[in-house]
Amino acid sequence: MAPQPFEKPIHVTKPFLPPIEEFVGGLEEIWDNHWLTNDGPILRRFERRLSNYFETENICLFNNGTLALQIGLQGMGISGEVITTPFTFVATTHALFWNKIRPVFVDIEPDYYTLDPDAVEAAITPWTTAILAVHVYGFPCRVDALADIARRQNLALIYDAAHAFGVNISGRPICHFGDLSMFSFHATKLFHSSEGGMLTFRDSGLKSTFDYLKNFGFKGEVEVVMPGTNAKMNEMQALMGILVLGHMKALIDRSRLIDSTYREWLKDVPGIKFPPPLSDSIYYNSAYQPVEIDAVEFGIGRDELYEALKEFNIFARRYFYPLLCDYSCYRSVEVRDPLKTARGVAQRILCLPTYPDLAITDVQRICETIAWIQKSCRDKVNIPEDKALHRHAQISSLIQ
Ligand SMILES: Cc1ncc(COP(=O)(O)O)c(C=O)c1O
């Protein structure tokens, strides 16, 4: 018998909210202070807490991660060509474009979907100034190999660490690798401040530049020293961030439990591939739950599984499909690398729901639903993939 659909939709993510009394207590402080934005006392407290958490003084907070990255590139004076990944959220490349930098898309590695250092090296030209790599899903890039290339070729090494809050390598917070890292505190992230972003950086001299750039370029009351923008984090965001930070250890533990449940309950389902277990030296945040669907072994393809799950009120997401270079906005960018791995992964990848209040019994139910779809569809779907509509109708009839 077909599993029952969930009564309420299960989305790929759902923001963690701290107990409301904690937030109300903080709002009272904001009301007393009558200070809503512009380097307020709660923002400063948040900055100090993050400084402790990340073991660095070199941090700067922003109203979102996109502007943080944009300002990071601007403040470091990056120009020309930057080698980057097509397998990420579109903001990574947008930040380059807003700085009039040409993205050079190169391939990713098959296990953890991060930039392939060999592909990076092969793409360097006299115009290359930096590498912009992404710790996608929080999986650390090959930081040593990339650092080695950056050092030998005299390139800046910048990380989009939007997904990597809380990740450590050999006990060191991930922001200690590279010249600059950007973290997103968007509500869809495991750690969030509703909206928000952060830069961490090696060169402490950059702090004042970033502070000017996020506040219109103001230096004091009557001097504007650079063409900045408005990218300041406000007091409510900082308050949410402080409160969520207090729960971070529990949030990561919970995500790890969800991950191990998915792995255990899906281990016998053919055609589902999980990223391999990480080395013991990496403390991972399990912020996302990516799996690859092999259409031949599973019986139907990723897109059909994605659609079939919706019938059960389960809303997985195809992060990151399409590749950025395939969006109409970036189709005119010349791509020399065949992107063989990235193209394959983008066709197979599916992110399953994971968020702190997803009950373990619901994770098990999602797995049972996937297993049931696999069993019902395998060998029974005989319409070729290019007849998508008929195929979809046939799958729908099987699962109803
Ligand atoms: C990889 C990546 N980079 C950049 C961003 C942009 O961050 P924000 O939404 O905070 O602007 C996001 C997420 O939203 C992301 O997933």
The ligand as a Tripos MOL2 file, in Angstrom:
@<TRIPOS>MOLECULE
LIG
   16    16     1     0     0
SMALL
NO_CHARGES

@<TRIPOS>ATOM
      1 C1         26.4870   29.5740   -1.7100 C.3       1 LIG1
      2 C2         25.7530   30.8480   -1.3750 C.ar      1 LIG1
      3 N1         26.3620   32.0170   -1.5940 N.ar      1 LIG1
      4 C3         25.7700   33.1750   -1.3120 C.ar      1 LIG1
      5 C4         24.5020   33.2240   -0.7600 C.ar      1 LIG1
      6 C5         23.8660   34.5340   -0.5010 C.3       1 LIG1
      7 O1         23.6500   34.7740    0.8410 O.3       1 LIG1
      8 P1         22.4580   35.7300    1.3290 P.3       1 LIG1
      9 O2         21.1780   35.0500    1.0340 O.co2     1 LIG1
     10 O3         22.7260   35.8830    2.7870 O.co2     1 LIG1
     11 O4         22.5840   37.0170    0.5950 O.co2     1 LIG1
     12 C6         23.8400   32.0100   -0.4920 C.ar      1 LIG1
     13 C7         22.5000   31.9030    0.1120 C.2       1 LIG1
     14 O5         21.5820   32.4770    0.1950 O.2       1 LIG1
     15 C8         24.4650   30.8010   -0.8250 C.ar      1 LIG1
     16 O6         23.8290   29.6310   -0.6440 O.3       1 LIG1
@<TRIPOS>BOND
     1     1     2 1
     2     2     3 ar
     3     2    15 ar
     4     3     4 ar
     5     4     5 ar
     6     5     6 1
     7     5    12 ar
     8     6     7 1
     9     7     8 1
    10     8     9 2
    11     8    10 1
    12     8    11 1
    13    12    13 1
    14    12    15 ar
    15    13    14 2
    16    15    16 1
@<TRIPOS>SUBSTRUCTURE
     1 LIG1         1 GROUP 0 **** ****
